[in-house]
Amino acid sequence: MTDAAFHILGAENDSRWLFTCDHATNRVPVCIGGGSLGIAPADMERHIAYDIGIAGVTRRLAERIGAPAIFTDFSRLVIDPNRGEDDPTLVMKLYDATVIPANRNVDAAETERRLDAFHRPYHRALEGLAARRKDTVICAMHSYTPRLVGRGERPWHIGILYSHLDPRLAVALIERLRAEEGIVVGENEPYGGHLEGDSIDRHALKPGRPNALIEIRQDLIRAEDGQIAWADRLAPILDEVLRASDL
């Protein structure tokens, strides 16, 4: 399907782990402005349009662990799947100093159309995958820019985000990663780990599923070799932390 909202890797795998990749691609479906949001190609390659490098990390990580993974197939600038339906940043009109022309006049009807076409199908599929086992553990995969416009450099190589409502898995993961040589680990960095209505809130916190959100700095995974290296490093750590837990 040209305008498919998502794709799934390893749906048949029976691992407890479920990897999600909310911001996998910068693709603009043809039903949105003929495939363009009206911004420069260079801006569509920036972090504002997708989480650079994280799809490759997620794919390799899921394959190493033998777990299913779900990926969006639309840019976060079309509609952000990691936001609740009533979030004011659901359809961004300005992001990190870039105006999004195709979103300037988006009204309630257009937002509803995008929800029906992309946001809701993705979340229905994610919920179906999460419900395949009673003991599903969700790991949300993201990446972040080393520097926002007008801001300082971000020093962390990787950030582990979590909500105060369920810190169990994430805190154990942070402790384990900090034991690794040469990794600067951020705890709820570069931003806080709980946003009401986001993917983790919806599919992990509310149903009571153990969870963690991983953020990797984009300069480390822009190229394929970095994606492979980070996935290969994280896979045994994630399995070790889960095995050692009582979750």
Backbone bond lengths (Angstrom), bond angles and torsions (degrees), N, CA, C in turn:
res aa  C-N    CA-C-N  psi(-1)  N-CA   C-N-CA  omega(-1)  CA-C   N-CA-C  phi
1 M - - - 1.460 - - 1.526 110.23 -
2 T 1.304 116.87 130.46 1.457 120.93 -178.10 1.522 111.76 -60.78
3 D 1.318 116.73 -40.01 1.456 120.70 -175.67 1.524 112.62 -110.41
4 A 1.339 116.52 34.86 1.463 119.94 178.15 1.520 110.04 -59.79
5 A 1.320 116.46 142.63 1.460 120.88 -176.21 1.528 112.95 -83.58
6 F 1.327 118.32 -20.73 1.462 121.03 -172.44 1.517 109.74 -161.42
7 H 1.320 115.34 166.86 1.455 120.38 165.27 1.521 108.54 -142.03
8 I 1.322 115.37 155.39 1.461 122.56 -173.90 1.526 108.99 -121.25
9 L 1.311 115.38 137.32 1.459 122.54 175.87 1.528 108.19 -112.68
10 G 1.315 116.40 129.03 1.464 120.48 173.54 1.509 114.92 68.77
11 A 1.320 117.19 38.39 1.468 119.99 -178.90 1.525 112.01 -59.05
12 E 1.307 116.84 -25.31 1.463 120.97 -178.00 1.532 112.96 -80.48
13 N 1.317 117.60 -11.32 1.466 121.28 -176.84 1.530 110.88 -72.04
14 D 1.324 115.49 141.37 1.467 119.82 -171.90 1.527 112.83 -107.11
15 S 1.299 117.93 19.29 1.458 121.20 177.89 1.529 111.08 -62.85
16 R 1.327 116.60 152.56 1.462 120.17 172.11 1.524 110.78 -64.55
17 W 1.309 116.36 -31.07 1.461 120.67 -176.99 1.517 111.49 -69.47
18 L 1.310 116.31 140.20 1.463 123.42 168.30 1.518 106.62 -132.08
19 F 1.326 115.77 119.53 1.460 121.45 179.25 1.522 110.13 -97.96
20 T 1.321 115.33 134.67 1.461 120.75 178.29 1.517 109.09 -119.01
21 C 1.327 115.30 146.08 1.460 121.58 -179.86 1.530 107.29 -135.33
22 D 1.329 115.19 85.86 1.462 121.55 -173.49 1.527 113.10 -66.30
23 H 1.322 116.51 -31.77 1.472 121.08 -173.23 1.525 110.35 -120.93
24 A 1.328 115.42 54.58 1.460 121.54 -169.74 1.522 114.16 -74.67
25 T 1.330 118.08 -26.83 1.461 119.97 -168.44 1.521 111.48 -144.99
26 N 1.328 114.96 158.85 1.470 121.08 174.65 1.530 111.66 -101.60
27 R 1.318 117.51 15.97 1.466 120.96 -177.28 1.529 111.45 -68.57
28 V 1.323 115.37 134.34 1.461 121.56 173.39 1.523 107.47 -107.31
29 P 1.318 119.51 114.57 1.465 121.64 -178.58 1.524 111.57 -60.63
30 V 1.319 116.28 152.52 1.463 120.92 -175.29 1.519 112.52 -64.26
31 C 1.324 117.07 -22.37 1.463 119.46 179.06 1.527 112.43 -75.89
32 I 1.315 117.16 -4.45 1.458 122.71 175.75 1.525 108.15 -111.18
33 G 1.324 115.78 101.55 1.472 120.19 176.85 1.507 114.27 58.35
34 G 1.334 116.80 29.64 1.459 119.51 -177.93 1.517 113.15 66.90
35 G 1.328 116.41 20.08 1.461 120.46 179.89 1.514 113.55 98.17
36 S 1.332 117.63 14.31 1.466 121.12 -179.13 1.524 110.58 -140.52
37 L 1.327 115.40 140.82 1.462 121.78 175.08 1.522 111.99 -96.97
38 G 1.335 115.74 3.06 1.453 120.25 176.57 1.512 114.89 82.76
39 I 1.330 118.12 12.79 1.455 119.89 176.32 1.523 109.60 -108.55
40 A 1.311 116.14 162.91 1.459 121.75 -174.94 1.527 111.28 -63.37
41 P 1.339 116.94 147.83 1.463 120.12 176.72 1.528 112.74 -53.31
42 A 1.324 116.59 -36.88 1.468 119.33 179.86 1.526 110.86 -63.06
43 D 1.336 117.56 -35.92 1.461 120.10 177.80 1.520 111.73 -70.65
44 M 1.334 116.73 -32.59 1.465 119.28 177.35 1.522 112.05 -69.51
45 E 1.324 117.15 -15.40 1.460 120.83 176.23 1.524 112.12 -91.59
46 R 1.334 117.08 -2.84 1.461 121.45 -179.95 1.529 111.09 -85.08
47 H 1.314 114.45 172.58 1.463 121.32 -179.93 1.521 112.47 -64.07
48 I 1.321 118.19 -18.88 1.465 119.77 -179.04 1.520 111.76 -65.79
49 A 1.333 117.97 -24.64 1.463 121.44 -175.38 1.526 112.98 -94.63
50 Y 1.333 116.93 -25.48 1.472 120.48 -179.27 1.524 108.98 -169.34
51 D 1.315 116.32 173.29 1.462 121.70 178.14 1.526 108.42 -92.67
52 I 1.310 114.59 98.73 1.463 122.02 -172.95 1.533 110.72 -56.61
53 G 1.324 115.84 129.55 1.456 122.14 172.54 1.512 116.54 82.72
54 I 1.330 117.56 -15.59 1.466 117.97 -170.40 1.524 113.33 -76.02
55 A 1.324 118.02 -26.88 1.466 119.00 177.71 1.529 110.65 -61.86
56 G 1.336 116.49 -41.26 1.457 119.74 178.77 1.513 112.46 -65.69
57 V 1.323 116.94 -40.52 1.468 120.47 176.96 1.527 110.17 -62.76
58 T 1.317 116.27 -46.47 1.468 120.91 -177.38 1.521 110.95 -62.49
59 R 1.309 116.76 -43.70 1.463 120.92 -179.35 1.527 110.71 -60.07
60 R 1.320 115.96 -49.31 1.463 120.51 -179.06 1.530 111.31 -65.31
61 L 1.328 116.54 -40.88 1.460 121.71 -179.28 1.527 110.97 -63.23
62 A 1.317 116.38 -45.70 1.465 120.25 179.04 1.525 111.15 -62.91
63 E 1.320 116.73 -40.13 1.459 120.70 178.68 1.522 111.08 -65.11
64 R 1.336 117.40 -42.35 1.469 121.46 179.97 1.527 111.41 -62.82
65 I 1.315 116.52 -41.17 1.463 120.74 -177.09 1.525 112.15 -84.84
66 G 1.343 116.47 -21.78 1.459 120.43 -176.75 1.512 111.86 78.70
67 A 1.340 115.55 40.59 1.462 121.78 -176.01 1.518 110.13 -117.96
68 P 1.327 117.12 158.20 1.462 119.68 172.74 1.529 111.16 -74.93
69 A 1.313 115.33 155.25 1.463 121.68 175.79 1.519 108.33 -143.77
70 I 1.318 115.95 144.23 1.457 121.37 178.13 1.522 109.05 -122.66
71 F 1.328 115.61 136.86 1.458 123.52 -174.82 1.525 109.24 -126.36
72 T 1.317 117.53 135.43 1.466 119.42 169.66 1.521 109.07 -68.95
73 D 1.329 115.39 158.96 1.464 120.58 176.53 1.523 110.15 -127.76
74 F 1.332 115.55 38.31 1.470 121.51 176.59 1.526 108.26 -152.25
75 S 1.314 115.74 149.99 1.449 121.00 -179.01 1.524 111.44 -66.33
76 R 1.304 115.80 147.27 1.462 121.23 174.91 1.522 111.97 -62.15
77 L 1.343 117.35 -19.64 1.459 120.66 177.93 1.525 112.11 -77.55
78 V 1.325 117.55 -18.98 1.471 120.51 173.64 1.521 108.70 -70.04
79 I 1.304 115.42 -52.95 1.460 124.04 172.14 1.521 105.82 -166.54
80 D 1.319 117.34 140.19 1.456 119.56 -172.14 1.525 110.42 -92.26
81 P 1.333 117.81 112.71 1.462 120.23 -178.64 1.521 112.99 -70.99
82 N 1.324 117.15 -13.64 1.457 119.92 178.34 1.528 111.23 -96.53
83 R 1.321 115.80 33.47 1.456 123.08 174.92 1.524 108.98 -135.43
84 G 1.321 115.84 147.53 1.448 119.78 173.65 1.522 110.63 -67.12
85 E 1.309 115.86 159.99 1.466 119.99 -175.42 1.529 112.94 -65.43
86 D 1.315 117.16 -21.35 1.464 120.05 179.26 1.523 112.92 -103.11
87 D 1.331 117.05 10.48 1.461 120.59 -179.00 1.527 110.10 -74.00
88 P 1.334 118.94 134.04 1.466 120.65 -179.16 1.519 113.93 -66.93
89 T 1.338 118.13 -15.53 1.465 120.97 178.02 1.532 111.96 -99.38
90 L 1.316 116.74 16.73 1.467 121.11 -179.62 1.534 111.33 -59.35
91 V 1.327 116.82 -44.24 1.471 122.61 174.89 1.527 106.63 -121.52
92 M 1.307 115.78 107.82 1.460 120.93 -173.88 1.527 111.62 -80.02
93 K 1.320 116.28 133.90 1.465 121.91 176.20 1.530 111.66 -102.78
94 L 1.306 116.37 -21.76 1.462 123.65 176.45 1.512 107.33 -144.61
95 Y 1.347 115.98 128.09 1.462 119.21 -177.66 1.524 109.10 -142.26
96 D 1.311 115.89 119.28 1.461 123.23 178.68 1.526 111.74 45.91
97 A 1.319 115.21 53.18 1.467 125.64 174.54 1.532 113.77 75.28
98 T 1.316 119.03 8.05 1.465 121.77 177.27 1.521 110.18 -112.50
99 V 1.334 116.46 124.44 1.463 122.23 175.17 1.520 108.93 -79.33
100 I 1.328 117.40 138.51 1.461 122.45 -179.99 1.536 107.49 -105.39
101 P 1.341 119.04 95.43 1.468 121.10 -172.81 1.522 114.61 -56.58
102 A 1.328 117.84 -41.62 1.466 120.52 -176.43 1.525 112.43 -69.01
103 N 1.324 116.91 -12.91 1.465 120.53 179.46 1.522 112.80 -102.13
104 R 1.317 116.59 -4.39 1.463 120.14 -172.92 1.520 112.44 -59.68
105 N 1.320 116.82 -40.49 1.465 120.74 -176.23 1.528 113.23 -109.42
106 V 1.319 116.79 21.50 1.463 120.01 178.76 1.528 109.38 -64.96
107 D 1.325 115.19 124.14 1.466 120.51 179.97 1.523 110.06 -108.55
108 A 1.322 116.45 -173.56 1.467 120.86 -177.23 1.520 111.75 -61.77
109 A 1.328 117.18 -37.63 1.463 120.37 -178.99 1.525 111.17 -67.20
110 E 1.326 116.99 -42.08 1.464 120.18 179.06 1.523 110.93 -69.25
111 T 1.318 116.78 -37.77 1.462 119.66 175.68 1.524 110.64 -60.86
112 E 1.325 116.12 -43.18 1.463 120.73 178.35 1.524 110.87 -62.18
113 R 1.316 117.60 -40.02 1.470 121.23 178.51 1.525 110.37 -61.66
114 R 1.317 117.16 -43.45 1.465 121.03 179.70 1.525 111.48 -69.91
115 L 1.314 116.88 -36.01 1.461 119.48 174.75 1.526 110.65 -59.94
116 D 1.320 116.69 -47.18 1.464 121.41 -178.11 1.526 112.46 -66.41
117 A 1.329 115.96 -35.83 1.465 120.05 -175.17 1.522 112.96 -81.14
118 F 1.326 117.72 -32.93 1.468 120.02 -170.04 1.525 114.60 -129.61
119 H 1.303 117.50 -56.66 1.464 121.95 -173.80 1.532 111.76 -61.41
120 R 1.318 117.23 -52.78 1.475 120.49 -175.77 1.528 112.99 -68.51
121 P 1.342 119.92 -42.31 1.467 118.03 176.73 1.526 113.51 -59.78
122 Y 1.323 116.16 -39.36 1.464 120.02 177.33 1.522 110.85 -61.28
123 H 1.312 117.39 -46.92 1.461 119.81 -177.43 1.529 112.63 -70.71
124 R 1.318 117.10 -32.19 1.475 118.34 174.55 1.523 110.49 -64.41
125 A 1.317 116.61 -42.53 1.462 119.95 179.35 1.525 111.27 -66.54
126 L 1.327 116.45 -40.51 1.460 120.46 178.42 1.525 110.76 -62.18
127 E 1.314 116.36 -43.86 1.461 119.57 179.31 1.527 111.36 -63.95
128 G 1.325 117.06 -37.25 1.456 119.68 177.05 1.521 112.07 -62.66
129 L 1.331 116.67 -41.21 1.462 120.33 177.96 1.528 110.92 -67.18
130 A 1.321 116.62 -42.28 1.459 120.42 -178.51 1.518 111.47 -64.00
131 A 1.316 116.98 -31.52 1.467 121.62 -176.37 1.521 113.02 -84.00
132 R 1.322 118.12 -1.45 1.466 120.10 -176.36 1.526 111.44 -67.21
133 R 1.346 117.13 -24.46 1.462 123.00 175.27 1.521 109.06 -133.14
134 K 1.321 115.96 150.67 1.466 119.44 177.99 1.523 112.16 -75.74
135 D 1.352 116.77 -18.69 1.462 120.49 -175.75 1.530 112.23 -111.84
136 T 1.309 117.86 29.22 1.458 122.29 179.40 1.528 111.31 -57.62
137 V 1.331 114.65 139.11 1.466 122.70 174.10 1.528 107.34 -117.24
138 I 1.322 116.70 126.16 1.462 120.47 -175.84 1.520 110.77 -101.76
139 C 1.326 114.83 129.64 1.461 121.79 174.44 1.522 107.59 -121.31
140 A 1.315 116.32 110.29 1.464 121.76 -179.29 1.522 108.91 -90.10
141 M 1.322 116.79 126.99 1.457 122.57 -175.11 1.533 110.47 -105.75
142 H 1.331 115.35 128.11 1.461 122.03 179.52 1.524 109.32 -142.48
143 S 1.336 115.70 168.09 1.459 121.05 171.05 1.517 108.48 -137.10
144 Y 1.319 115.92 160.62 1.467 119.38 -176.82 1.529 110.97 -136.96
145 T 1.314 114.78 151.40 1.452 120.93 -179.09 1.531 110.59 -70.56
146 P 1.340 117.10 142.90 1.467 119.11 178.34 1.524 113.54 -63.43
147 R 1.361 115.33 -20.97 1.460 117.51 -175.64 1.516 110.24 -160.37
148 L 1.326 116.87 125.62 1.456 121.68 172.05 1.522 109.59 -81.00
149 V 1.315 117.14 156.00 1.458 121.80 179.40 1.529 109.42 -57.22
150 G 1.326 115.36 126.68 1.450 121.01 177.65 1.511 115.15 77.23
151 R 1.322 117.98 7.04 1.462 121.75 -178.51 1.532 110.53 -116.10
152 G 1.318 115.53 170.50 1.452 120.59 179.74 1.520 113.10 -80.25
153 E 1.336 114.97 170.26 1.458 120.96 178.39 1.535 110.00 -68.98
154 R 1.300 115.35 143.87 1.463 121.00 176.94 1.523 108.56 -95.99
155 P 1.330 118.32 122.03 1.467 120.41 -170.05 1.517 115.72 -84.38
156 W 1.332 118.18 -16.44 1.463 120.17 -172.08 1.528 110.69 -75.38
157 H 1.309 116.66 141.96 1.460 121.16 171.47 1.528 110.25 -79.17
158 I 1.321 114.40 -38.28 1.458 120.84 -177.26 1.534 108.12 -145.24
159 G 1.307 115.63 142.27 1.449 121.11 174.52 1.516 109.89 -120.03
160 I 1.311 116.64 140.73 1.463 121.84 174.43 1.525 106.76 -113.39
161 L 1.334 115.11 119.70 1.460 121.45 -176.63 1.520 109.98 -107.20
162 Y 1.332 114.96 145.34 1.456 119.14 178.64 1.518 109.29 -158.64
163 S 1.316 114.68 164.33 1.454 122.11 176.25 1.524 109.93 -97.69
164 H 1.327 115.75 148.84 1.464 120.42 173.81 1.531 111.27 -62.01
165 L 1.329 116.40 -17.41 1.459 120.38 -179.60 1.531 112.20 -72.55
166 D 1.334 117.30 -23.01 1.461 120.75 178.10 1.530 109.92 -159.33
167 P 1.339 117.57 83.86 1.462 120.83 -178.65 1.529 114.20 -91.68
168 R 1.314 118.08 3.93 1.463 121.65 -165.68 1.532 113.20 -56.58
169 L 1.286 117.57 -59.16 1.462 120.82 -175.49 1.519 111.14 -71.17
170 A 1.317 116.90 -42.85 1.460 120.98 -174.40 1.526 112.05 -64.13
171 V 1.329 117.82 -42.28 1.459 120.51 -179.59 1.529 110.69 -64.66
172 A 1.313 116.88 -40.84 1.465 120.44 176.69 1.531 110.54 -63.64
173 L 1.325 116.67 -37.93 1.460 120.83 178.82 1.529 110.88 -67.06
174 I 1.314 117.19 -41.05 1.467 121.18 177.35 1.528 110.49 -59.65
175 E 1.329 116.29 -47.39 1.465 120.46 -179.74 1.525 111.56 -59.99
176 R 1.328 115.53 -41.66 1.474 119.03 -179.75 1.524 111.17 -67.95
177 L 1.318 117.87 -41.79 1.463 120.83 -179.71 1.524 111.55 -66.29
178 R 1.312 116.93 -34.71 1.468 119.79 179.52 1.523 112.27 -69.46
179 A 1.328 116.91 -15.84 1.458 120.97 174.55 1.528 111.88 -81.19
180 E 1.333 116.40 -11.75 1.463 121.15 178.92 1.523 109.85 -79.93
181 E 1.293 116.86 137.03 1.460 120.79 -179.61 1.526 111.01 -73.32
182 G 1.318 115.97 135.37 1.456 121.11 171.26 1.516 115.95 83.28
183 I 1.341 118.51 9.91 1.465 120.69 178.83 1.526 108.77 -112.63
184 V 1.329 115.94 126.74 1.460 121.68 173.16 1.529 106.86 -94.63
185 V 1.331 116.28 114.73 1.461 122.04 -172.81 1.525 109.95 -107.45
186 G 1.322 116.24 128.94 1.454 121.44 175.35 1.517 111.14 -99.28
187 E 1.316 117.02 135.85 1.462 122.44 175.37 1.527 108.49 -99.71
188 N 1.326 115.48 114.66 1.468 121.18 -171.24 1.525 110.83 51.54
189 E 1.316 115.32 44.65 1.460 124.26 174.17 1.523 108.24 -129.01
190 P 1.330 118.84 144.59 1.462 128.41 10.18 1.524 114.90 -84.63
191 Y 1.331 118.46 7.99 1.462 121.54 175.14 1.521 108.40 -156.09
192 G 1.325 115.36 169.55 1.452 120.70 -177.41 1.511 113.07 -64.76
193 G 1.332 114.90 158.06 1.454 119.63 -170.87 1.512 116.71 -99.02
194 H 1.327 118.29 7.64 1.464 117.97 -179.31 1.520 110.34 -132.62
195 L 1.318 114.88 118.11 1.453 122.03 174.80 1.521 106.78 -128.86
196 E 1.305 116.70 115.69 1.466 120.05 -175.88 1.522 110.71 -57.06
197 G 1.324 115.70 129.73 1.458 121.71 179.11 1.507 114.83 90.75
198 D 1.349 118.31 -6.10 1.458 119.19 179.99 1.525 110.25 -74.91
199 S 1.320 116.52 -179.73 1.470 120.05 -172.25 1.523 112.72 -62.13
200 I 1.329 117.00 -44.52 1.458 119.73 179.23 1.522 110.97 -65.11
201 D 1.312 116.61 -42.30 1.463 120.19 178.30 1.528 110.36 -58.65
202 R 1.311 115.80 -43.93 1.462 121.54 -174.43 1.529 112.86 -73.93
203 H 1.342 116.72 -44.37 1.464 119.75 -169.91 1.529 114.54 -103.95
204 A 1.344 116.94 -11.40 1.459 119.78 179.85 1.525 112.42 -120.73
205 L 1.320 117.25 -54.81 1.466 119.02 -174.71 1.522 112.14 -66.94
206 K 1.301 116.66 -50.52 1.470 118.75 -177.46 1.525 112.71 -63.57
207 P 1.350 119.51 -41.67 1.480 118.98 177.17 1.528 113.87 -82.11
208 G 1.331 118.21 -5.92 1.455 121.08 178.77 1.510 115.15 82.19
209 R 1.332 117.80 28.49 1.467 120.67 -179.50 1.531 110.43 -91.04
210 P 1.335 117.75 135.77 1.467 120.17 174.00 1.522 109.84 -57.12
211 N 1.349 115.80 147.22 1.462 117.87 -172.28 1.514 111.69 -160.24
212 A 1.325 113.80 160.39 1.461 122.39 168.93 1.519 107.25 -153.79
213 L 1.315 115.54 151.81 1.457 121.13 174.64 1.517 107.88 -117.82
214 I 1.319 115.82 124.44 1.461 122.40 -178.51 1.520 109.68 -104.74
215 E 1.321 115.78 129.75 1.465 123.11 174.35 1.524 108.04 -119.22
216 I 1.337 117.56 124.88 1.463 121.91 177.92 1.526 108.61 -115.52
217 R 1.314 116.35 137.19 1.468 120.00 -179.01 1.526 110.69 -65.27
218 Q 1.310 115.93 134.00 1.463 120.82 -166.52 1.526 114.39 -67.29
219 D 1.310 118.29 -30.81 1.467 118.86 179.74 1.520 111.92 -66.25
220 L 1.323 116.96 -20.00 1.464 121.07 -179.73 1.525 112.94 -83.04
221 I 1.331 116.67 -17.89 1.471 119.91 -174.37 1.533 112.69 -129.87
222 R 1.313 116.14 13.62 1.470 118.27 179.03 1.532 110.70 -62.86
223 A 1.310 117.34 -38.77 1.462 122.27 179.73 1.526 110.81 -95.03
224 E 1.319 115.21 156.61 1.468 120.25 -175.26 1.512 112.94 -61.47
225 D 1.333 117.88 -37.13 1.461 118.54 -178.25 1.523 111.56 -63.80
226 G 1.324 117.32 -35.48 1.455 120.20 176.18 1.519 111.88 -68.92
227 Q 1.311 117.34 -37.37 1.465 121.41 177.79 1.526 110.51 -62.57
228 I 1.311 116.34 -45.21 1.461 120.88 179.72 1.522 110.62 -64.46
229 A 1.338 116.32 -43.87 1.461 120.54 -177.28 1.524 111.54 -62.42
230 W 1.337 116.68 -43.64 1.461 119.51 -178.90 1.531 111.84 -70.17
231 A 1.315 117.10 -39.42 1.465 119.51 177.56 1.524 110.85 -63.81
232 D 1.325 116.28 -43.76 1.458 120.31 -179.10 1.533 111.42 -65.98
233 R 1.313 116.50 -31.50 1.465 119.82 178.52 1.529 111.58 -75.99
234 L 1.326 116.27 -39.73 1.461 120.35 -175.75 1.524 113.69 -76.02
235 A 1.326 117.83 -33.18 1.465 120.67 -173.61 1.530 112.97 -54.62
236 P 1.328 119.59 -53.69 1.472 118.01 -179.20 1.523 112.83 -68.69
237 I 1.331 117.39 -29.32 1.465 120.39 179.05 1.528 110.38 -67.08
238 L 1.319 116.60 -44.58 1.465 119.95 179.18 1.520 111.00 -61.28
239 D 1.325 116.62 -46.13 1.458 119.43 179.16 1.532 111.65 -63.58
240 E 1.307 116.56 -39.54 1.468 120.75 179.10 1.524 111.67 -63.06
241 V 1.335 116.07 -45.35 1.461 120.57 -178.58 1.523 110.32 -64.71
242 L 1.318 117.13 -41.88 1.473 119.24 -179.97 1.515 111.50 -67.01
243 R 1.324 117.13 -41.39 1.466 120.60 179.22 1.522 111.25 -62.27
244 A 1.342 115.96 -37.16 1.464 120.25 -177.00 1.518 113.26 -78.32
245 S 1.320 116.36 -12.22 1.468 120.48 -179.18 1.519 111.14 -86.92
246 D 1.314 114.80 169.68 1.473 120.03 174.74 1.518 110.65 -103.35
247 L 1.317 116.36 20.75 1.454 120.69 -174.79 1.538 110.98 -81.28
